[in-house]
Amino acid sequence: MKTNKCKNCRFYSEHYALRLTYFTKTNHGHCGKNRRTVNQTENCENFQSNEIKEATRERALLARLEFALECIHEIAQILKSRKI
């Protein structure tokens, strides 16, 4: 079960740090409700579950993956027909 930590709240957005060629997550994020930077392990005063946000993100991800698999399958069919 999730606790009332900021990182589990629907208003929390993670911060990322730019390294030379990639991004990494930091231990801080932005609270959209309080409009301030917070530590991800702080207890949230205005906690609201992010289950809807996660479910929406998961559905979008699965749809994009399905589309990518269809494209890969089509490319494989083209390559097989050309015997490359």
PDB file of N, CA, C and O in Angstrom:
ATOM      1  N   MET A   1       0.835  -1.188   0.000  1.00  0.00           N
ATOM      2  CA  MET A   1       0.000   0.000   0.000  1.00  0.00           C
ATOM      3  C   MET A   1       0.875   1.245   0.000  1.00  0.00           C
ATOM      4  O   MET A   1       1.895   1.305   0.686  1.00  0.00           O
ATOM      5  N   LYS A   2       0.464   2.228  -0.774  1.00  0.00           N
ATOM      6  CA  LYS A   2       1.231   3.465  -0.863  1.00  0.00           C
ATOM      7  C   LYS A   2       1.009   4.325   0.376  1.00  0.00           C
ATOM      8  O   LYS A   2      -0.070   4.336   0.969  1.00  0.00           O
ATOM      9  N   THR A   3       2.059   5.041   0.742  1.00  0.00           N
ATOM     10  CA  THR A   3       1.941   5.960   1.866  1.00  0.00           C
ATOM     11  C   THR A   3       1.698   7.365   1.337  1.00  0.00           C
ATOM     12  O   THR A   3       1.714   7.592   0.127  1.00  0.00           O
ATOM     13  N   ASN A   4       1.476   8.296   2.236  1.00  0.00           N
ATOM     14  CA  ASN A   4       1.204   9.675   1.845  1.00  0.00           C
ATOM     15  C   ASN A   4       2.492  10.460   1.592  1.00  0.00           C
ATOM     16  O   ASN A   4       2.609  11.614   2.003  1.00  0.00           O
ATOM     17  N   LYS A   5       3.430   9.850   0.933  1.00  0.00           N
ATOM     18  CA  LYS A   5       4.675  10.525   0.563  1.00  0.00           C
ATOM     19  C   LYS A   5       4.423  11.362  -0.678  1.00  0.00           C
ATOM     20  O   LYS A   5       3.569  11.030  -1.501  1.00  0.00           O
ATOM     21  N   CYS A   6       5.173  12.450  -0.807  1.00  0.00           N
ATOM     22  CA  CYS A   6       5.003  13.347  -1.956  1.00  0.00           C
ATOM     23  C   CYS A   6       5.148  12.614  -3.285  1.00  0.00           C
ATOM     24  O   CYS A   6       4.411  12.901  -4.228  1.00  0.00           O
ATOM     25  N   LYS A   7       6.085  11.677  -3.375  1.00  0.00           N
ATOM     26  CA  LYS A   7       6.323  10.997  -4.649  1.00  0.00           C
ATOM     27  C   LYS A   7       5.127  10.159  -5.098  1.00  0.00           C
ATOM     28  O   LYS A   7       5.053   9.788  -6.270  1.00  0.00           O
ATOM     29  N   ASN A   8       4.189   9.849  -4.200  1.00  0.00           N
ATOM     30  CA  ASN A   8       3.003   9.074  -4.547  1.00  0.00           C
ATOM     31  C   ASN A   8       1.764   9.943  -4.762  1.00  0.00           C
ATOM     32  O   ASN A   8       0.674   9.420  -4.994  1.00  0.00           O
ATOM     33  N   CYS A   9       1.922  11.253  -4.687  1.00  0.00           N
ATOM     34  CA  CYS A   9       0.799  12.190  -4.811  1.00  0.00           C
ATOM     35  C   CYS A   9       0.591  12.565  -6.277  1.00  0.00           C
ATOM     36  O   CYS A   9       1.551  12.613  -7.046  1.00  0.00           O
ATOM     37  N   ARG A  10      -0.637  12.826  -6.661  1.00  0.00           N
ATOM     38  CA  ARG A  10      -0.918  13.169  -8.057  1.00  0.00           C
ATOM     39  C   ARG A  10      -0.384  14.545  -8.445  1.00  0.00           C
ATOM     40  O   ARG A  10      -0.234  14.830  -9.633  1.00  0.00           O
ATOM     41  N   PHE A  11      -0.096  15.397  -7.474  1.00  0.00           N
ATOM     42  CA  PHE A  11       0.406  16.735  -7.764  1.00  0.00           C
ATOM     43  C   PHE A  11       1.931  16.780  -7.905  1.00  0.00           C
ATOM     44  O   PHE A  11       2.480  17.815  -8.283  1.00  0.00           O
ATOM     45  N   TYR A  12       2.614  15.686  -7.608  1.00  0.00           N
ATOM     46  CA  TYR A  12       4.077  15.651  -7.617  1.00  0.00           C
ATOM     47  C   TYR A  12       4.605  15.405  -9.030  1.00  0.00           C
ATOM     48  O   TYR A  12       4.141  14.501  -9.725  1.00  0.00           O
ATOM     49  N   SER A  13       5.565  16.207  -9.442  1.00  0.00           N
ATOM     50  CA  SER A  13       6.277  16.021 -10.711  1.00  0.00           C
ATOM     51  C   SER A  13       7.757  15.911 -10.395  1.00  0.00           C
ATOM     52  O   SER A  13       8.307  16.734  -9.663  1.00  0.00           O
ATOM     53  N   GLU A  14       8.397  14.895 -10.949  1.00  0.00           N
ATOM     54  CA  GLU A  14       9.814  14.656 -10.642  1.00  0.00           C
ATOM     55  C   GLU A  14      10.719  15.678 -11.321  1.00  0.00           C
ATOM     56  O   GLU A  14      10.399  16.203 -12.387  1.00  0.00           O
ATOM     57  N   HIS A  15      11.843  15.945 -10.689  1.00  0.00           N
ATOM     58  CA  HIS A  15      12.888  16.777 -11.276  1.00  0.00           C
ATOM     59  C   HIS A  15      13.972  15.858 -11.832  1.00  0.00           C
ATOM     60  O   HIS A  15      14.254  14.806 -11.259  1.00  0.00           O
ATOM     61  N   TYR A  16      14.567  16.251 -12.931  1.00  0.00           N
ATOM     62  CA  TYR A  16      15.652  15.496 -13.550  1.00  0.00           C
ATOM     63  C   TYR A  16      16.863  16.402 -13.680  1.00  0.00           C
ATOM     64  O   TYR A  16      16.733  17.608 -13.886  1.00  0.00           O
ATOM     65  N   ALA A  17      18.045  15.807 -13.558  1.00  0.00           N
ATOM     66  CA  ALA A  17      19.293  16.551 -13.715  1.00  0.00           C
ATOM     67  C   ALA A  17      19.943  16.116 -15.023  1.00  0.00           C
ATOM     68  O   ALA A  17      19.982  14.926 -15.335  1.00  0.00           O
ATOM     69  N   LEU A  18      20.452  17.076 -15.784  1.00  0.00           N
ATOM     70  CA  LEU A  18      21.113  16.780 -17.041  1.00  0.00           C
ATOM     71  C   LEU A  18      22.574  16.441 -16.779  1.00  0.00           C
ATOM     72  O   LEU A  18      23.322  17.251 -16.230  1.00  0.00           O
ATOM     73  N   ARG A  19      22.963  15.266 -17.168  1.00  0.00           N
ATOM     74  CA  ARG A  19      24.369  14.864 -17.125  1.00  0.00           C
ATOM     75  C   ARG A  19      24.947  15.138 -18.508  1.00  0.00           C
ATOM     76  O   ARG A  19      24.317  15.854 -19.288  1.00  0.00           O
ATOM     77  N   LEU A  20      26.098  14.610 -18.840  1.00  0.00           N
ATOM     78  CA  LEU A  20      26.699  14.891 -20.144  1.00  0.00           C
ATOM     79  C   LEU A  20      25.773  14.527 -21.299  1.00  0.00           C
ATOM     80  O   LEU A  20      25.526  15.353 -22.177  1.00  0.00           O
ATOM     81  N   THR A  21      25.262  13.307 -21.308  1.00  0.00           N
ATOM     82  CA  THR A  21      24.444  12.858 -22.438  1.00  0.00           C
ATOM     83  C   THR A  21      23.123  12.233 -22.026  1.00  0.00           C
ATOM     84  O   THR A  21      22.444  11.647 -22.870  1.00  0.00           O
ATOM     85  N   TYR A  22      22.735  12.335 -20.769  1.00  0.00           N
ATOM     86  CA  TYR A  22      21.510  11.695 -20.304  1.00  0.00           C
ATOM     87  C   TYR A  22      20.945  12.440 -19.099  1.00  0.00           C
ATOM     88  O   TYR A  22      21.611  13.284 -18.499  1.00  0.00           O
ATOM     89  N   PHE A  23      19.711  12.108 -18.763  1.00  0.00           N
ATOM     90  CA  PHE A  23      19.052  12.693 -17.602  1.00  0.00           C
ATOM     91  C   PHE A  23      18.964  11.660 -16.481  1.00  0.00           C
ATOM     92  O   PHE A  23      18.824  10.464 -16.738  1.00  0.00           O
ATOM     93  N   THR A  24      19.048  12.131 -15.230  1.00  0.00           N
ATOM     94  CA  THR A  24      18.857  11.260 -14.075  1.00  0.00           C
ATOM     95  C   THR A  24      17.834  11.901 -13.139  1.00  0.00           C
ATOM     96  O   THR A  24      17.725  13.125 -13.062  1.00  0.00           O
ATOM     97  N   LYS A  25      17.086  11.053 -12.428  1.00  0.00           N
ATOM     98  CA  LYS A  25      16.119  11.560 -11.463  1.00  0.00           C
ATOM     99  C   LYS A  25      16.848  12.113 -10.246  1.00  0.00           C
ATOM    100  O   LYS A  25      17.909  11.621  -9.860  1.00  0.00           O
ATOM    101  N   THR A  26      16.258  13.144  -9.650  1.00  0.00           N
ATOM    102  CA  THR A  26      16.792  13.678  -8.400  1.00  0.00           C
ATOM    103  C   THR A  26      15.860  13.254  -7.268  1.00  0.00           C
ATOM    104  O   THR A  26      14.824  12.639  -7.517  1.00  0.00           O
ATOM    105  N   ASN A  27      16.220  13.576  -6.037  1.00  0.00           N
ATOM    106  CA  ASN A  27      15.380  13.254  -4.878  1.00  0.00           C
ATOM    107  C   ASN A  27      14.338  14.331  -4.613  1.00  0.00           C
ATOM    108  O   ASN A  27      13.610  14.272  -3.622  1.00  0.00           O
ATOM    109  N   HIS A  28      14.271  15.310  -5.499  1.00  0.00           N
ATOM    110  CA  HIS A  28      13.343  16.415  -5.326  1.00  0.00           C
ATOM    111  C   HIS A  28      12.386  16.484  -6.507  1.00  0.00           C
ATOM    112  O   HIS A  28      12.646  15.928  -7.574  1.00  0.00           O
ATOM    113  N   GLY A  29      11.285  17.172  -6.293  1.00  0.00           N
ATOM    114  CA  GLY A  29      10.306  17.361  -7.348  1.00  0.00           C
ATOM    115  C   GLY A  29       9.505  18.618  -7.094  1.00  0.00           C
ATOM    116  O   GLY A  29       9.795  19.379  -6.171  1.00  0.00           O
ATOM    117  N   HIS A  30       8.494  18.830  -7.920  1.00  0.00           N
ATOM    118  CA  HIS A  30       7.656  20.017  -7.813  1.00  0.00           C
ATOM    119  C   HIS A  30       6.266  19.614  -7.348  1.00  0.00           C
ATOM    120  O   HIS A  30       5.658  18.695  -7.896  1.00  0.00           O
ATOM    121  N   CYS A  31       5.776  20.301  -6.348  1.00  0.00           N
ATOM    122  CA  CYS A  31       4.411  20.099  -5.860  1.00  0.00           C
ATOM    123  C   CYS A  31       3.510  21.092  -6.588  1.00  0.00           C
ATOM    124  O   CYS A  31       3.625  22.302  -6.395  1.00  0.00           O
ATOM    125  N   GLY A  32       2.614  20.574  -7.425  1.00  0.00           N
ATOM    126  CA  GLY A  32       1.719  21.427  -8.186  1.00  0.00           C
ATOM    127  C   GLY A  32       0.665  22.108  -7.323  1.00  0.00           C
ATOM    128  O   GLY A  32       0.142  23.157  -7.698  1.00  0.00           O
ATOM    129  N   LYS A  33       0.355  21.532  -6.194  1.00  0.00           N
ATOM    130  CA  LYS A  33      -0.658  22.107  -5.299  1.00  0.00           C
ATOM    131  C   LYS A  33      -0.079  23.287  -4.523  1.00  0.00           C
ATOM    132  O   LYS A  33      -0.691  24.353  -4.458  1.00  0.00           O
ATOM    133  N   ASN A  34       1.105  23.093  -3.931  1.00  0.00           N
ATOM    134  CA  ASN A  34       1.740  24.146  -3.128  1.00  0.00           C
ATOM    135  C   ASN A  34       2.668  25.031  -3.939  1.00  0.00           C
ATOM    136  O   ASN A  34       3.138  26.058  -3.449  1.00  0.00           O
ATOM    137  N   ARG A  35       2.934  24.638  -5.177  1.00  0.00           N
ATOM    138  CA  ARG A  35       3.821  25.384  -6.087  1.00  0.00           C
ATOM    139  C   ARG A  35       5.185  25.647  -5.459  1.00  0.00           C
ATOM    140  O   ARG A  35       5.652  26.784  -5.380  1.00  0.00           O
ATOM    141  N   ARG A  36       5.813  24.544  -5.011  1.00  0.00           N
ATOM    142  CA  ARG A  36       7.152  24.660  -4.443  1.00  0.00           C
ATOM    143  C   ARG A  36       7.914  23.349  -4.669  1.00  0.00           C
ATOM    144  O   ARG A  36       7.321  22.324  -5.006  1.00  0.00           O
ATOM    145  N   THR A  37       9.210  23.398  -4.481  1.00  0.00           N
ATOM    146  CA  THR A  37      10.046  22.214  -4.588  1.00  0.00           C
ATOM    147  C   THR A  37       9.981  21.446  -3.283  1.00  0.00           C
ATOM    148  O   THR A  37      10.091  22.030  -2.205  1.00  0.00           O
ATOM    149  N   VAL A  38       9.801  20.135  -3.379  1.00  0.00           N
ATOM    150  CA  VAL A  38       9.682  19.282  -2.198  1.00  0.00           C
ATOM    151  C   VAL A  38      10.585  18.068  -2.358  1.00  0.00           C
ATOM    152  O   VAL A  38      10.934  17.678  -3.472  1.00  0.00           O
ATOM    153  N   ASN A  39      10.957  17.478  -1.228  1.00  0.00           N
ATOM    154  CA  ASN A  39      11.689  16.224  -1.227  1.00  0.00           C
ATOM    155  C   ASN A  39      10.671  15.113  -1.453  1.00  0.00           C
ATOM    156  O   ASN A  39       9.559  15.171  -0.928  1.00  0.00           O
ATOM    157  N   GLN A  40      11.047  14.106  -2.230  1.00  0.00           N
ATOM    158  CA  GLN A  40      10.087  13.050  -2.569  1.00  0.00           C
ATOM    159  C   GLN A  40       9.637  12.218  -1.377  1.00  0.00           C
ATOM    160  O   GLN A  40       8.600  11.559  -1.452  1.00  0.00           O
ATOM    161  N   THR A  41      10.387  12.231  -0.281  1.00  0.00           N
ATOM    162  CA  THR A  41      10.025  11.421   0.886  1.00  0.00           C
ATOM    163  C   THR A  41       9.263  12.201   1.954  1.00  0.00           C
ATOM    164  O   THR A  41       8.919  11.646   2.998  1.00  0.00           O
ATOM    165  N   GLU A  42       8.993  13.495   1.700  1.00  0.00           N
ATOM    166  CA  GLU A  42       8.209  14.289   2.660  1.00  0.00           C
ATOM    167  C   GLU A  42       6.780  13.760   2.727  1.00  0.00           C
ATOM    168  O   GLU A  42       6.276  13.191   1.759  1.00  0.00           O
ATOM    169  N   ASN A  43       6.139  13.950   3.863  1.00  0.00           N
ATOM    170  CA  ASN A  43       4.715  13.642   3.965  1.00  0.00           C
ATOM    171  C   ASN A  43       3.933  14.766   3.316  1.00  0.00           C
ATOM    172  O   ASN A  43       4.223  15.942   3.535  1.00  0.00           O
ATOM    173  N   CYS A  44       2.946  14.406   2.524  1.00  0.00           N
ATOM    174  CA  CYS A  44       2.167  15.378   1.766  1.00  0.00           C
ATOM    175  C   CYS A  44       0.935  15.802   2.554  1.00  0.00           C
ATOM    176  O   CYS A  44       0.161  14.962   3.010  1.00  0.00           O
ATOM    177  N   GLU A  45       0.758  17.118   2.713  1.00  0.00           N
ATOM    178  CA  GLU A  45      -0.400  17.625   3.444  1.00  0.00           C
ATOM    179  C   GLU A  45      -1.671  17.539   2.598  1.00  0.00           C
ATOM    180  O   GLU A  45      -2.759  17.346   3.141  1.00  0.00           O
ATOM    181  N   ASN A  46      -1.547  17.678   1.280  1.00  0.00           N
ATOM    182  CA  ASN A  46      -2.699  17.689   0.369  1.00  0.00           C
ATOM    183  C   ASN A  46      -2.703  16.439  -0.500  1.00  0.00           C
ATOM    184  O   ASN A  46      -2.996  16.509  -1.694  1.00  0.00           O
ATOM    185  N   PHE A  47      -2.379  15.297   0.094  1.00  0.00           N
ATOM    186  CA  PHE A  47      -2.211  14.062  -0.656  1.00  0.00           C
ATOM    187  C   PHE A  47      -3.487  13.640  -1.380  1.00  0.00           C
ATOM    188  O   PHE A  47      -4.574  13.598  -0.803  1.00  0.00           O
ATOM    189  N   GLN A  48      -3.312  13.329  -2.673  1.00  0.00           N
ATOM    190  CA  GLN A  48      -4.362  12.701  -3.471  1.00  0.00           C
ATOM    191  C   GLN A  48      -3.694  11.604  -4.278  1.00  0.00           C
ATOM    192  O   GLN A  48      -2.617  11.812  -4.837  1.00  0.00           O
ATOM    193  N   SER A  49      -4.305  10.466  -4.343  1.00  0.00           N
ATOM    194  CA  SER A  49      -3.730   9.303  -5.005  1.00  0.00           C
ATOM    195  C   SER A  49      -3.439   9.597  -6.478  1.00  0.00           C
ATOM    196  O   SER A  49      -4.189  10.316  -7.137  1.00  0.00           O
ATOM    197  N   ASN A  50      -2.341   9.032  -6.982  1.00  0.00           N
ATOM    198  CA  ASN A  50      -1.984   9.212  -8.377  1.00  0.00           C
ATOM    199  C   ASN A  50      -2.335   7.987  -9.218  1.00  0.00           C
ATOM    200  O   ASN A  50      -1.784   7.809 -10.304  1.00  0.00           O
ATOM    201  N   GLU A  51      -3.248   7.138  -8.729  1.00  0.00           N
ATOM    202  CA  GLU A  51      -3.610   5.925  -9.446  1.00  0.00           C
ATOM    203  C   GLU A  51      -4.212   6.221 -10.815  1.00  0.00           C
ATOM    204  O   GLU A  51      -3.922   5.502 -11.772  1.00  0.00           O
ATOM    205  N   ILE A  52      -5.034   7.246 -10.938  1.00  0.00           N
ATOM    206  CA  ILE A  52      -5.631   7.596 -12.230  1.00  0.00           C
ATOM    207  C   ILE A  52      -4.551   8.056 -13.197  1.00  0.00           C
ATOM    208  O   ILE A  52      -4.555   7.678 -14.369  1.00  0.00           O
ATOM    209  N   LYS A  53      -3.623   8.875 -12.700  1.00  0.00           N
ATOM    210  CA  LYS A  53      -2.521   9.368 -13.522  1.00  0.00           C
ATOM    211  C   LYS A  53      -1.661   8.200 -14.009  1.00  0.00           C
ATOM    212  O   LYS A  53      -1.270   8.168 -15.176  1.00  0.00           O
ATOM    213  N   GLU A  54      -1.366   7.248 -13.134  1.00  0.00           N
ATOM    214  CA  GLU A  54      -0.563   6.086 -13.509  1.00  0.00           C
ATOM    215  C   GLU A  54      -1.297   5.196 -14.498  1.00  0.00           C
ATOM    216  O   GLU A  54      -0.691   4.695 -15.445  1.00  0.00           O
ATOM    217  N   ALA A  55      -2.594   4.990 -14.292  1.00  0.00           N
ATOM    218  CA  ALA A  55      -3.372   4.146 -15.203  1.00  0.00           C
ATOM    219  C   ALA A  55      -3.434   4.769 -16.600  1.00  0.00           C
ATOM    220  O   ALA A  55      -3.321   4.061 -17.601  1.00  0.00           O
ATOM    221  N   THR A  56      -3.612   6.076 -16.669  1.00  0.00           N
ATOM    222  CA  THR A  56      -3.639   6.771 -17.958  1.00  0.00           C
ATOM    223  C   THR A  56      -2.301   6.648 -18.657  1.00  0.00           C
ATOM    224  O   THR A  56      -2.249   6.380 -19.858  1.00  0.00           O
ATOM    225  N   ARG A  57      -1.220   6.842 -17.921  1.00  0.00           N
ATOM    226  CA  ARG A  57       0.113   6.720 -18.482  1.00  0.00           C
ATOM    227  C   ARG A  57       0.368   5.297 -18.995  1.00  0.00           C
ATOM    228  O   ARG A  57       0.955   5.110 -20.060  1.00  0.00           O
ATOM    229  N   GLU A  58      -0.076   4.307 -18.232  1.00  0.00           N
ATOM    230  CA  GLU A  58       0.122   2.916 -18.633  1.00  0.00           C
ATOM    231  C   GLU A  58      -0.662   2.587 -19.900  1.00  0.00           C
ATOM    232  O   GLU A  58      -0.143   1.902 -20.780  1.00  0.00           O
ATOM    233  N   ARG A  59      -1.911   3.066 -20.008  1.00  0.00           N
ATOM    234  CA  ARG A  59      -2.710   2.820 -21.216  1.00  0.00           C
ATOM    235  C   ARG A  59      -2.050   3.449 -22.436  1.00  0.00           C
ATOM    236  O   ARG A  59      -1.990   2.827 -23.497  1.00  0.00           O
ATOM    237  N   ALA A  60      -1.552   4.679 -22.295  1.00  0.00           N
ATOM    238  CA  ALA A  60      -0.888   5.358 -23.409  1.00  0.00           C
ATOM    239  C   ALA A  60       0.379   4.615 -23.815  1.00  0.00           C
ATOM    240  O   ALA A  60       0.658   4.462 -25.005  1.00  0.00           O
ATOM    241  N   LEU A  61       1.137   4.161 -22.842  1.00  0.00           N
ATOM    242  CA  LEU A  61       2.363   3.421 -23.118  1.00  0.00           C
ATOM    243  C   LEU A  61       2.064   2.126 -23.852  1.00  0.00           C
ATOM    244  O   LEU A  61       2.740   1.800 -24.827  1.00  0.00           O
ATOM    245  N   LEU A  62       1.062   1.384 -23.400  1.00  0.00           N
ATOM    246  CA  LEU A  62       0.707   0.125 -24.054  1.00  0.00           C
ATOM    247  C   LEU A  62       0.215   0.356 -25.481  1.00  0.00           C
ATOM    248  O   LEU A  62       0.511  -0.446 -26.367  1.00  0.00           O
ATOM    249  N   ALA A  63      -0.523   1.427 -25.717  1.00  0.00           N
ATOM    250  CA  ALA A  63      -0.981   1.739 -27.072  1.00  0.00           C
ATOM    251  C   ALA A  63       0.195   2.043 -27.991  1.00  0.00           C
ATOM    252  O   ALA A  63       0.222   1.592 -29.136  1.00  0.00           O
ATOM    253  N   ARG A  64       1.155   2.797 -27.499  1.00  0.00           N
ATOM    254  CA  ARG A  64       2.333   3.121 -28.318  1.00  0.00           C
ATOM    255  C   ARG A  64       3.191   1.889 -28.576  1.00  0.00           C
ATOM    256  O   ARG A  64       3.731   1.723 -29.669  1.00  0.00           O
ATOM    257  N   LEU A  65       3.317   1.031 -27.579  1.00  0.00           N
ATOM    258  CA  LEU A  65       4.079  -0.203 -27.774  1.00  0.00           C
ATOM    259  C   LEU A  65       3.405  -1.116 -28.791  1.00  0.00           C
ATOM    260  O   LEU A  65       4.076  -1.737 -29.615  1.00  0.00           O
ATOM    261  N   GLU A  66       2.092  -1.194 -28.733  1.00  0.00           N
ATOM    262  CA  GLU A  66       1.358  -2.004 -29.703  1.00  0.00           C
ATOM    263  C   GLU A  66       1.564  -1.472 -31.115  1.00  0.00           C
ATOM    264  O   GLU A  66       1.763  -2.247 -32.050  1.00  0.00           O
ATOM    265  N   PHE A  67       1.516  -0.154 -31.271  1.00  0.00           N
ATOM    266  CA  PHE A  67       1.753   0.450 -32.579  1.00  0.00           C
ATOM    267  C   PHE A  67       3.177   0.155 -33.066  1.00  0.00           C
ATOM    268  O   PHE A  67       3.379  -0.170 -34.237  1.00  0.00           O
ATOM    269  N   ALA A  68       4.154   0.267 -32.174  1.00  0.00           N
ATOM    270  CA  ALA A  68       5.546  -0.018 -32.545  1.00  0.00           C
ATOM    271  C   ALA A  68       5.712  -1.474 -32.983  1.00  0.00           C
ATOM    272  O   ALA A  68       6.428  -1.756 -33.944  1.00  0.00           O
ATOM    273  N   LEU A  69       5.053  -2.394 -32.281  1.00  0.00           N
ATOM    274  CA  LEU A  69       5.126  -3.801 -32.659  1.00  0.00           C
ATOM    275  C   LEU A  69       4.505  -4.048 -34.035  1.00  0.00           C
ATOM    276  O   LEU A  69       5.030  -4.843 -34.815  1.00  0.00           O
ATOM    277  N   GLU A  70       3.406  -3.380 -34.336  1.00  0.00           N
ATOM    278  CA  GLU A  70       2.799  -3.502 -35.661  1.00  0.00           C
ATOM    279  C   GLU A  70       3.758  -3.012 -36.735  1.00  0.00           C
ATOM    280  O   GLU A  70       3.890  -3.646 -37.782  1.00  0.00           O
ATOM    281  N   CYS A  71       4.431  -1.885 -36.488  1.00  0.00           N
ATOM    282  CA  CYS A  71       5.398  -1.352 -37.453  1.00  0.00           C
ATOM    283  C   CYS A  71       6.558  -2.323 -37.660  1.00  0.00           C
ATOM    284  O   CYS A  71       6.991  -2.547 -38.790  1.00  0.00           O
ATOM    285  N   ILE A  72       7.055  -2.893 -36.580  1.00  0.00           N
ATOM    286  CA  ILE A  72       8.156  -3.852 -36.677  1.00  0.00           C
ATOM    287  C   ILE A  72       7.711  -5.073 -37.469  1.00  0.00           C
ATOM    288  O   ILE A  72       8.469  -5.588 -38.291  1.00  0.00           O
ATOM    289  N   HIS A  73       6.495  -5.539 -37.230  1.00  0.00           N
ATOM    290  CA  HIS A  73       5.973  -6.690 -37.951  1.00  0.00           C
ATOM    291  C   HIS A  73       5.871  -6.385 -39.449  1.00  0.00           C
ATOM    292  O   HIS A  73       6.212  -7.233 -40.274  1.00  0.00           O
ATOM    293  N   GLU A  74       5.404  -5.181 -39.807  1.00  0.00           N
ATOM    294  CA  GLU A  74       5.311  -4.792 -41.208  1.00  0.00           C
ATOM    295  C   GLU A  74       6.685  -4.728 -41.854  1.00  0.00           C
ATOM    296  O   GLU A  74       6.852  -5.168 -42.992  1.00  0.00           O
ATOM    297  N   ILE A  75       7.660  -4.195 -41.155  1.00  0.00           N
ATOM    298  CA  ILE A  75       9.030  -4.125 -41.681  1.00  0.00           C
ATOM    299  C   ILE A  75       9.581  -5.529 -41.888  1.00  0.00           C
ATOM    300  O   ILE A  75      10.236  -5.800 -42.894  1.00  0.00           O
ATOM    301  N   ALA A  76       9.318  -6.423 -40.936  1.00  0.00           N
ATOM    302  CA  ALA A  76       9.772  -7.809 -41.067  1.00  0.00           C
ATOM    303  C   ALA A  76       9.151  -8.473 -42.290  1.00  0.00           C
ATOM    304  O   ALA A  76       9.837  -9.207 -43.002  1.00  0.00           O
ATOM    305  N   GLN A  77       7.873  -8.232 -42.547  1.00  0.00           N
ATOM    306  CA  GLN A  77       7.216  -8.806 -43.723  1.00  0.00           C
ATOM    307  C   GLN A  77       7.843  -8.289 -45.018  1.00  0.00           C
ATOM    308  O   GLN A  77       8.051  -9.052 -45.960  1.00  0.00           O
ATOM    309  N   ILE A  78       8.141  -6.992 -45.059  1.00  0.00           N
ATOM    310  CA  ILE A  78       8.777  -6.409 -46.250  1.00  0.00           C
ATOM    311  C   ILE A  78      10.151  -7.033 -46.485  1.00  0.00           C
ATOM    312  O   ILE A  78      10.493  -7.399 -47.610  1.00  0.00           O
ATOM    313  N   LEU A  79      10.931  -7.150 -45.415  1.00  0.00           N
ATOM    314  CA  LEU A  79      12.266  -7.728 -45.552  1.00  0.00           C
ATOM    315  C   LEU A  79      12.211  -9.190 -45.983  1.00  0.00           C
ATOM    316  O   LEU A  79      13.042  -9.632 -46.776  1.00  0.00           O
ATOM    317  N   LYS A  80      11.239  -9.947 -45.466  1.00  0.00           N
ATOM    318  CA  LYS A  80      11.109 -11.353 -45.862  1.00  0.00           C
ATOM    319  C   LYS A  80      10.700 -11.468 -47.327  1.00  0.00           C
ATOM    320  O   LYS A  80      11.171 -12.358 -48.035  1.00  0.00           O
ATOM    321  N   SER A  81       9.836 -10.581 -47.778  1.00  0.00           N
ATOM    322  CA  SER A  81       9.397 -10.662 -49.175  1.00  0.00           C
ATOM    323  C   SER A  81      10.521 -10.298 -50.132  1.00  0.00           C
ATOM    324  O   SER A  81      10.527 -10.772 -51.268  1.00  0.00           O
ATOM    325  N   ARG A  82      11.447  -9.493 -49.719  1.00  0.00           N
ATOM    326  CA  ARG A  82      12.591  -9.121 -50.545  1.00  0.00           C
ATOM    327  C   ARG A  82      13.771 -10.078 -50.368  1.00  0.00           C
ATOM    328  O   ARG A  82      14.762 -10.000 -51.094  1.00  0.00           O
ATOM    329  N   LYS A  83      13.652 -10.966 -49.409  1.00  0.00           N
ATOM    330  CA  LYS A  83      14.687 -11.965 -49.106  1.00  0.00           C
ATOM    331  C   LYS A  83      16.036 -11.327 -48.822  1.00  0.00           C
ATOM    332  O   LYS A  83      17.062 -11.733 -49.367  1.00  0.00           O
ATOM    333  N   ILE A  84      16.015 -10.342 -47.976  1.00  0.00           N
ATOM    334  CA  ILE A  84      17.249  -9.644 -47.578  1.00  0.00           C
ATOM    335  C   ILE A  84      17.788 -10.266 -46.314  1.00  0.00           C
ATOM    336  O   ILE A  84      18.822  -9.833 -45.805  1.00  0.00           O
TER     337      ILE A  84
END
